[in-house]
Amino acid sequence: MDASGVIDGTETEGTETEGTEKEGTETAGADPAEPSVPAPDRIEGGVSGERLVLFTDAVTAISITLLILPLVDLVPEAASAHEGASEVITGHLDQIWSFLLSFAVIANIWREHHRTFSSVATFTRSLMVWNMGWLLSVVVLPLPTEMLGAFGRDRFVGAFYYSTLLTSMVCRFAMLRILKTTPALLEEDGQAARRRTEDLYTESCLNVLALVIAFAIALAVPVLQYYSLLLLAVLPRLARLRGRRTAR
């Protein structure tokens, strides 16, 4: 072998050695124990906000319809007991009162949910999870309603009823917080849409506060157990009036 061949072979081996050392350096630079960055809450693709609203409306409609079924069952019971037709009403005023109360409550929280999603174009996974939590509270509500009609002003029933409502309002509060911090989910863009979401967020916060106060009153004064729910209409309304005066 001539000298040029020896030189060429030596240079080739040196180049390969340098490449191996470079690869080893890059491999050593990567820390295998370094934690991976968590993926952000991604927007759900292929499903519009309208489909989520339609599904929510359907479940809410079923839940509010179920409220009347215990009252319907009173008719054959009264007939089998040979009671008068008027006694179906006069003899079950507690059940009728609990039905009307829960009907009004579900109608109100559905209305607030509709206001929340009126301008939502799409949604994230966390928004969908909180919405399912809201739906769970609406589906469960007929149970404490029936217990209210059967057991009256029992403290456990009152706590169960208020806890279900509180779950609903906390879920809505969380959904509004997501919409407030992620304006890309809204159909509208600009300052007006953000201001509207912030107003709903503030109102939702007041609703949660009002329900907590009403819950405390209901536990302390059982006579006012469900009349304290009127606070839900008072505090947010006062906040709206104050906001209008400030705007003027």
FIFI-594226 format. One line per 2 residues: their letters; for each residue x, y, z of N, C-alpha, C. Coordinates in steps of 0.2 Angstrom, whole numbers, plus 2048, in hexadecimal, padded with zeros to 3 digits. Layout:
a = X/Y/Z/X/Y/Z/X/Y/Z ~ ...;
This chain:
md = 804/7FA/800/800/800/800/804/806/800 ~ 803/80B/7FC/807/811/7FB/805/816/801;
as = 809/81B/802/808/820/807/802/824/807 ~ 7FF/825/800/7F9/829/800/7F3/825/802;
gv = 7F3/81F/801/7EE/81A/804/7EE/81A/80B ~ 7F4/81A/80E/7F4/81A/816/7F1/820/818;
id = 7F3/826/815/7F1/82D/817/7E9/82D/817 ~ 7E6/82B/811/7DF/82B/810/7DB/827/815;
gt = 7DE/821/816/7DA/81D/81B/7DA/820/822 ~ 7E0/823/824/7E1/826/82A/7DC/82C/82B;
et = 7DB/830/826/7D7/836/826/7CF/833/826 ~ 7CE/82E/823/7C7/82B/823/7C5/829/82A;
eg = 7CA/825/82D/7C9/823/834/7C8/829/839 ~ 7CC/82E/838/7CB/834/83C/7C5/837/83C;
te = 7C2/838/835/7BC/83B/834/7B6/837/838 ~ 7B6/830/837/7B1/82C/83A/7B2/82D/842;
te = 7B8/82D/844/7B8/82E/84C/7B5/834/84E ~ 7B7/83A/84A/7B4/840/84C/7AC/840/84C;
gt = 7A9/83D/847/7A2/83C/846/79F/839/84C ~ 7A3/833/84E/7A0/82F/854/7A0/833/85A;
ek = 7A6/837/85B/7A6/83B/861/7A1/841/861 ~ 7A0/844/85B/79A/849/85B/794/846/85D;
eg = 792/840/85A/78C/83D/85C/78B/83B/863 ~ 791/839/866/791/838/86D/790/83E/871;
te = 793/844/86F/792/84A/873/78A/84C/872 ~ 787/84B/86D/780/84D/86C/77C/849/870;
ta = 77D/842/870/779/83E/874/77A/83F/87C ~ 780/841/87E/781/843/885/77E/849/887;
ga = 77D/84E/882/77A/854/883/772/854/885 ~ 76F/84F/882/768/84E/883/767/84A/88A;
dp = 763/84E/88E/762/84B/895/75C/846/895 ~ 75D/840/896/757/83B/895/752/83C/89B;
ae = 754/83F/8A0/750/840/8A6/74C/847/8A6 ~ 74D/84B/8A1/74A/851/8A0/742/850/89F;
ps = 73E/853/8A3/737/852/8A2/734/855/89B ~ 730/852/898/72D/854/892/728/85A/894;
vp = 727/85F/88F/723/864/890/71C/862/88F ~ 717/863/894/710/861/893/70D/865/88D;
ap = 709/861/889/706/864/883/700/868/886 ~ 6FF/86E/882/6FA/872/884/6F3/86F/883;
dr = 6EE/872/886/6E7/870/885/6E5/871/87E ~ 6E5/86C/87A/6E4/86D/873/6DC/86E/871;
ie = 6DB/872/86C/6D4/872/869/6D2/86C/866 ~ 6CC/86A/867/6C9/864/865/6C7/865/85D;
gg = 6CA/861/859/6C9/862/852/6C3/85E/84F ~ 6C0/860/84A/6BA/85D/847/6B4/85D/84B;
vs = 6B4/860/851/6AD/861/854/6AC/868/856 ~ 6A7/86B/854/6A5/872/855/6A2/873/85C;
ge = 6A2/879/85E/69F/87B/864/698/87A/864 ~ 695/87A/85E/68E/87A/85D/68B/872/85F;
rl = 68F/86D/85D/68E/866/85F/68E/865/866 ~ 692/868/86A/693/867/871/68D/86B/874;
vl = 68B/870/872/685/874/874/67E/870/873 ~ 67E/86D/86D/678/869/86C/677/863/870;
ft = 67D/860/871/67D/85A/876/67B/85C/87D ~ 67E/862/87F/67C/864/886/675/866/886;
da = 672/869/881/66B/86B/881/667/865/882 ~ 669/85F/87E/665/859/87E/665/856/885;
vt = 66A/856/888/66B/852/88F/667/857/894 ~ 667/85D/893/664/862/898/65C/861/897;
ai = 65A/860/891/653/85F/890/650/859/893 ~ 654/854/892/652/84D/895/652/84E/89D;
si = 657/851/8A0/657/852/8A7/651/856/8AA ~ 650/85B/8A6/64A/860/8A9/643/85C/8A8;
tl = 643/858/8A3/63D/854/8A2/63C/84E/8A7 ~ 642/84C/8AA/641/846/8AF/63E/849/8B5;
li = 63F/850/8B6/63C/852/8BD/635/851/8BE ~ 631/851/8B8/62A/850/8B9/627/849/8BA;
lp = 62C/844/8B9/62A/83D/8B9/627/83B/8C0 ~ 62A/83D/8C5/628/83B/8CC/621/83E/8CD;
lv = 61F/844/8CA/618/846/8CB/613/842/8C7 ~ 615/840/8C1/611/83C/8BD/60F/836/8C1;
dl = 614/833/8C4/613/82C/8C8/60E/82D/8CE ~ 60D/834/8D0/608/835/8D5/601/833/8D3;
vp = 5FF/834/8CD/5F8/833/8CA/5F6/82C/8CB ~ 5FA/826/8C9/5F7/820/8CA/5F8/81E/8D1;
ea = 5FC/821/8D5/5FC/81F/8DC/5F6/822/8E0 ~ 5F4/828/8DE/5EE/82B/8E1/5E8/827/8DF;
as = 5E8/825/8D8/5E2/821/8D6/5E1/81A/8DA ~ 5E7/817/8DB/5E7/810/8DE/5E5/811/8E6;
ah = 5E6/817/8E8/5E5/818/8EF/5DE/81B/8F0 ~ 5DA/81C/8EA/5D3/81F/8EA/5D3/826/8ED;
eg = 5D8/82A/8EB/5D8/831/8ED/5D5/835/8E8 ~ 5D3/83B/8EA/5D0/83F/8E5/5D5/842/8E0;
as = 5D3/845/8DA/5D8/847/8D6/5DB/84E/8D8 ~ 5D8/852/8DC/5DB/858/8DF/5E0/856/8E4;
ev = 5E0/850/8E7/5E5/84E/8EC/5EC/84D/8E9 ~ 5EC/84C/8E2/5F2/84B/8DF/5F6/851/8DF;
it = 5F3/857/8DF/5F6/85D/8E0/5F7/85F/8E7 ~ 5F1/860/8EB/5F1/862/8F1/5F5/85E/8F6;
gh = 5F5/857/8F5/5F9/853/8F9/600/852/8F8 ~ 603/855/8F3/60A/855/8F1/60D/85B/8EF;
ld = 60B/860/8F3/60E/867/8F2/616/867/8F2 ~ 618/864/8F7/620/864/8F8/623/861/8F1;
qi = 620/85C/8EE/623/859/8E8/623/85E/8E2 ~ 61D/861/8E2/61C/866/8DD/620/86C/8DE;
ws = 621/86E/8E4/626/874/8E5/62D/872/8E3 ~ 62F/86C/8E5/636/86A/8E3/637/86A/8DB;
fl = 632/867/8D8/632/867/8D1/632/86E/8CE ~ 62E/873/8D0/62F/879/8CD/635/87D/8CF;
ls = 638/87C/8D5/63E/87F/8D6/644/87C/8D2 ~ 644/875/8D1/649/873/8CD/649/874/8C6;
fa = 642/875/8C3/641/877/8BC/644/87E/8BB ~ 643/882/8C0/645/889/8BF/64D/889/8C0;
vi = 650/885/8C4/657/885/8C5/65A/882/8BE ~ 658/87D/8BC/65B/87A/8B6/65A/87F/8B0;
an = 654/882/8AF/653/887/8AA/658/88C/8AA ~ 659/88F/8B1/65E/894/8B1/665/892/8B0;
iw = 667/88D/8B2/66E/88B/8B1/66F/889/8AA ~ 66A/886/8A6/66B/885/89F/66B/88C/89B;
re = 667/891/89E/668/897/89B/66F/89A/89B ~ 672/89A/8A1/678/89C/8A2/67D/898/89E;
hh = 67C/892/89D/681/88E/899/680/890/892 ~ 67A/892/890/679/894/889/67D/89B/888;
rt = 67C/89F/88D/680/8A5/88C/688/8A4/88C ~ 68A/89F/88F/691/89E/88F/693/89B/888;
fs = 690/897/885/692/894/87F/68F/897/879 ~ 68C/89D/879/688/8A0/874/68D/8A2/86E;
sv = 693/8A3/870/698/8A5/86B/69E/8A1/86B ~ 69E/89B/86D/6A3/896/86D/6A3/892/866;
at = 6A9/893/863/6AA/88F/85C/6AC/888/85D ~ 6B1/887/861/6B4/881/862/6B6/880/86A;
ft = 6B9/87B/86B/6BA/87A/873/6C0/875/874 ~ 6C3/876/87A/6C9/872/87B/6C7/86C/87F;
rs = 6CB/867/881/6C9/861/885/6C7/863/88C ~ 6CB/868/88F/6C9/86A/896/6C2/86D/896;
lm = 6C0/871/891/6BA/874/890/6B4/86F/890 ~ 6B6/86A/88C/6B1/864/88B/6B0/860/892;
vw = 6B5/85F/895/6B5/85C/89C/6B1/860/8A1 ~ 6B2/866/8A1/6AE/86A/8A6/6A7/86A/8A4;
nm = 6A6/86A/89D/69F/86A/89B/69B/864/89D ~ 69F/85E/89D/69C/858/89F/69B/858/8A6;
gw = 69F/85B/8AA/69E/85C/8B1/697/860/8B3 ~ 696/865/8AF/690/869/8AF/68A/865/8AD;
ll = 68B/861/8A8/685/85C/8A6/684/857/8AC ~ 689/855/8AF/688/850/8B4/684/853/8BA;
sv = 685/859/8BC/681/85C/8C1/67A/85D/8BF ~ 679/85E/8B9/672/85F/8B6/66E/859/8B6;
vv = 672/853/8B4/66E/84D/8B4/66D/84A/8BB ~ 671/84C/8C0/670/84A/8C7/66B/84D/8CA;
lp = 669/854/8C8/665/858/8CC/65E/855/8CD ~ 65B/851/8C9/654/84E/8CA/654/84A/8D0;
lp = 65A/847/8D2/65A/842/8D8/659/846/8DF ~ 65D/84C/8E0/65C/850/8E6/655/853/8E6;
te = 652/854/8E0/64C/857/8DF/646/853/8E2 ~ 647/84C/8E0/642/847/8E2/643/846/8EA;
ml = 649/846/8EC/64A/846/8F3/648/84C/8F7 ~ 648/852/8F4/645/858/8F7/63E/857/8F8;
ga = 63A/854/8F3/633/853/8F4/631/84E/8F9 ~ 636/849/8FA/634/843/8FE/636/845/905;
fg = 63C/848/906/63E/849/90D/63E/850/910 ~ 63B/855/90C/63A/85C/90E/641/85F/90F;
rd = 641/863/915/647/867/917/64C/863/91B ~ 64E/85E/918/653/85A/91B/65A/85D/91A;
rf = 65E/85D/91E/665/861/91D/669/85D/918 ~ 669/856/918/66D/853/913/66A/854/90C;
vg = 664/854/90C/661/855/905/663/85C/903 ~ 662/861/907/664/868/905/66B/868/903;
af = 670/865/907/677/865/905/678/862/8FF ~ 675/85C/8FD/675/859/8F7/673/85D/8F1;
yy = 66D/861/8F2/66A/865/8ED/66F/86B/8EB ~ 672/86E/8F1/676/874/8F0/67D/872/8ED;
st = 67F/86C/8EF/686/869/8EC/685/868/8E5 ~ 67F/866/8E3/67E/864/8DB/67E/86B/8D7;
ll = 67B/870/8DA/67B/876/8D7/682/87A/8D7 ~ 685/879/8DC/68C/87C/8DD/691/879/8D8;
ts = 690/872/8D7/694/86F/8D2/693/872/8CB ~ 68C/873/8C9/68A/876/8C3/68E/87D/8C2;
mv = 68D/881/8C7/690/888/8C6/697/888/8C6 ~ 69B/884/8CA/6A2/883/8CA/6A4/881/8C3;
cr = 6A1/87C/8C0/6A3/87A/8B9/6A2/880/8B4 ~ 69D/883/8B5/69C/889/8B0/6A1/88E/8B1;
fa = 6A3/890/8B7/6A8/894/8B9/6AF/892/8B6 ~ 6B0/88C/8B6/6B6/889/8B3/6B6/88A/8AB;
ml = 6B0/889/8A8/6B0/889/8A1/6B1/890/89F ~ 6AE/895/8A3/6AF/89C/8A1/6B6/89E/8A2;
ri = 6B9/89C/8A7/6C1/89D/8A8/6C5/89B/8A2 ~ 6C3/895/89F/6C6/892/899/6C5/897/893;
lk = 6BF/899/892/6BD/89D/88D/6C1/8A4/88D ~ 6C1/8A6/894/6C4/8AD/895/6CC/8AD/893;
tt = 6CF/8A7/895/6D6/8A7/893/6D8/8A4/88D ~ 6D3/8A2/889/6D4/89F/882/6CF/8A2/87D;
pa = 6D0/8A8/87B/6CB/8AC/877/6CB/8A9/870 ~ 6D0/8A4/86E/6CF/8A1/868/6CA/89C/867;
ll = 6C6/89A/86C/6C1/896/86C/6BA/899/86A ~ 6BA/8A0/86A/6B4/8A4/869/6B3/8A5/862;
ee = 6AD/8A6/85F/6AC/8A8/858/6AE/8AF/857 ~ 6AC/8B3/85C/6AD/8BA/85B/6B5/8BC/85D;
dg = 6B7/8C1/85B/6BE/8C3/85D/6BE/8CA/85E ~ 6C2/8CC/863/6C3/8D3/864/6C1/8D5/86B;
qa = 6C1/8DB/86D/6C0/8DD/874/6B9/8DC/876 ~ 6B4/8DD/872/6AD/8DC/874/6AC/8D5/877;
ar = 6AF/8D0/873/6AE/8C9/875/6B1/8C7/87B ~ 6B7/8CA/87C/6BB/8C9/883/6B7/8CC/888;
rr = 6B5/8D2/887/6B1/8D5/88D/6AB/8D2/88F ~ 6A7/8CF/88A/6A1/8CB/88B/6A3/8C5/88F;
te = 6A8/8C1/88D/6AA/8BB/891/6AD/8BD/898 ~ 6B0/8C3/899/6B2/8C5/8A0/6AC/8C7/8A4;
dl = 6A7/8CA/8A1/6A1/8CB/8A5/69D/8C5/8A7 ~ 69D/8C0/8A3/69A/8BA/8A5/69E/8B6/8AA;
yt = 6A5/8B7/8AA/6A9/8B4/8AF/6A8/8B7/8B5 ~ 6A7/8BD/8B6/6A6/8C1/8BC/69F/8BF/8BF;
es = 69A/8BF/8BA/693/8BD/8BD/693/8B6/8BF ~ 697/8B1/8BC/697/8AA/8BE/69B/8AA/8C5;
cl = 6A0/8AE/8C6/6A3/8AE/8CD/69E/8B0/8D2 ~ 69A/8B5/8D1/695/8B8/8D5/690/8B2/8D7;
nv = 68E/8AE/8D2/689/8A9/8D3/68C/8A4/8D7 ~ 692/8A2/8D6/695/89D/8DB/695/8A0/8E2;
la = 697/8A6/8E3/697/8A9/8EA/690/8A9/8ED ~ 68B/8AB/8E9/684/8AC/8EB/682/8A5/8ED;
lv = 684/8A0/8E9/681/899/8EB/685/896/8F2 ~ 68B/898/8F3/68E/896/8F9/68B/899/8FF;
ia = 689/8A0/8FE/686/8A3/904/67F/8A0/905 ~ 67B/89F/8FF/675/89C/900/675/895/903;
fa = 67B/891/902/67C/88A/905/67D/88B/90C ~ 681/890/90E/682/891/915/67C/893/919;
ia = 678/897/916/671/899/919/66D/893/91A ~ 66D/88F/914/668/889/915/66A/884/91A;
la = 671/884/91B/673/87F/921/672/882/928 ~ 672/889/928/671/88C/92F/66A/88D/930;
vp = 666/88F/92B/65F/890/92D/65B/88C/928 ~ 659/886/92A/656/881/926/64F/884/923;
vl = 64C/888/926/645/88B/924/647/88F/91D ~ 64C/892/91D/64E/895/917/652/891/912;
qy = 651/88B/912/656/886/90F/656/887/907 ~ 650/889/904/650/889/8FD/64E/891/8FB;
ys = 64C/894/8FF/64A/89B/8FE/651/89F/8FD ~ 656/89D/900/65D/8A0/8FF/65F/8A0/8F8;
ll = 65C/89C/8F4/65E/89C/8ED/65D/8A2/8E9 ~ 659/8A6/8EC/657/8AD/8E9/65D/8B1/8E9;
ll = 662/8B0/8ED/669/8B3/8EC/66C/8B3/8E5 ~ 66A/8AD/8E2/66D/8AC/8DB/66A/8B1/8D6;
av = 664/8B4/8D8/662/8B9/8D3/664/8C0/8D5 ~ 666/8C1/8DC/667/8C7/8DE/66E/8CA/8DD;
lp = 673/8C6/8DF/67A/8C8/8DE/67C/8C9/8D7 ~ 67B/8C5/8D2/67D/8C6/8CB/679/8CC/8C8;
rl = 672/8CD/8CA/66F/8D3/8C8/672/8D9/8CA ~ 674/8D9/8D0/677/8DF/8D3/67D/8E1/8CF;
ar = 681/8DC/8CE/687/8DD/8CA/686/8DF/8C3 ~ 681/8DD/8C0/67F/8E0/8B9/67D/8E7/8BA;
lr = 679/8E9/8BF/677/8F0/8BF/67D/8F4/8C1 ~ 682/8F2/8C5/688/8F6/8C6/68C/8F6/8C0;
gr = 68C/8F1/8BC/690/8F1/8B6/68D/8F6/8B1 ~ 687/8F7/8B0/683/8FB/8AC/685/903/8AE;
rt = 684/904/8B5/686/90B/8B7/68D/90D/8B6 ~ 691/908/8B7/698/909/8B5/69A/90B/8AE;
ar = 696/907/8AA/697/908/8A2/694/90F/8A0 ~ 68F/912/8A4/68D/918/8A2/691/91E/8A5;
